[in-house]
Amino acid sequence: MVSMTRAFQIPQERKLVTELPGPRSLALQERRVASVSRGAGTLANIYMERGDGAILVDVDGNQLIDMGSGIGVTTIGHAHPAVAAAAAEQAARLTHTLFTVTPYENYVRVAEKLAERTPGDFEKHSILVNSGAEAVENAVKIARKFTGRRGIAALNHAFHGRTNLTMTMTYRPWPERVGMGPLAGDIYSLPTSYPYRDPDGMTGEEAAERTIDYINTHIGASELAALFVEPVQGDGGIIIPAPGYFARLSEFCAENGIVFVADEIQAGMARTGAWYSIEHHGVVPDLVTSAKGLAGGFPLAAVTGRAEIMDSVQPGGIGGTFGGNPVSTAAALAVLDVIESEDLIGEAKRVERTLRARIGDWPERFGVVGDVRGIGAMWGIEIVQPGTKKQNPEALKNVIRHATSNGVIVLDAGSWDSVLRLLPSVVVSDELIDDAASVIEEALAAQS
Ligand SMILES: *Cc1c(COP(=O)(O)O)cnc(C)c1O
């Protein structure tokens, strides 16, 4: 079944005309090494020039399948004409006033839309900022101000960002924070639900009791201002907690005056076949963070939630110079329209069906594949040593090298760097999924 929702300028097919990286990429890489910090590491040194839908075109004219979307950002596809037009039109009219000096309508409209789209039938207010980490930081500040408490809990394998506060909330030490402390205080990491690695048959409720027991025995519920969860852990390795896990945790938070925050920066905005991925668990969070897919690549992030929590901060206590920029908000309004007019939530469900059918049997077919899991256009393939559940980062590296050098951009993930992560645009065609899967299969066969 072909499901193309818009006409593309660039044919949606993989086409290689040089080796990867090609000569122009290699030349740019030399200049980059001489001018850019090594700390901004890259997965594949292939320099891109254009994009359309799920295809990226590099500086040498190669067409690559983008199964990463710049880590889940271009969910609606590269270079959507409606987003390009909205941003260009806005850029020609007004690029900045600073909302907190003299406001403008785009910001208000994005806040109105977020109030409609985020879960929960109550009055909601938003703050707009520039990056995911900034949204998480602000959610921490707001929850602390509202509760008068300091403690912040996140889950094992979480990723919440790279600023000082958010790198502390991020689970793994390497590479996000090693050598860059001191870390922020009053941050705790809790055992989570990780069905592939939990004891067989452990239910979501049992995993939640383990999490709650940890809070009670290590922290004390009355110390906690907020609990942050990613309904689908992205960088952690596409970990989807067992059914019932979040329902029990949110109930515990409500009983104990803890603000329940869904970090939807990676999984939100239609990617999982719902506006927000926490909807799959029937849970209504107090606060929600949005970012990656929100503005089609323009920097924009948000905290949205219960008005009484969001309004507990004094005017001037949150915000920033560029937050909710006129161009980024114009782009976001176009993205939100496109998600509806092109039924991209339906498209995410199609991608899920196609991927499940195409790659769901990899654990039976390849010794290095321990688990395949996913929802919508968000999938993880856990790479292990054959016959065990022991993580296999070496094999993953080889798989990624093979994929990228054959024109398929894929991502790594996981606390042990052993999960192959696929975050394609939801407009990726079934044919592209099939082609990308074939390339990955060659590498899996060579590793098994
Ligand atoms: C990417 C991400 C962040 C951080 O966003 P930045 O824009 O990179 O600061 C926070 N939380 C989650 C779940 C993310 O995926």
The ligand as a Gaussian input file, in Angstrom:
#p B3LYP/6-31G(d) Opt

LIG

0 1
 C       16.057000      15.662000      22.721000
 C       15.388000      15.541000      24.039000
 C       15.553000      16.501000      25.028000
 C       16.490000      17.678000      24.866000
 O       16.119000      18.490000      23.800000
 P       17.202000      19.515000      23.179000
 O       16.398000      20.326000      22.215000
 O       18.252000      18.683000      22.520000
 O       17.724000      20.305000      24.309000
 C       14.855000      16.339000      26.208000
 N       14.028000      15.295000      26.402000
 C       13.839000      14.348000      25.464000
 C       12.898000      13.224000      25.738000
 C       14.528000      14.418000      24.259000
 O       14.385000      13.463000      23.349000

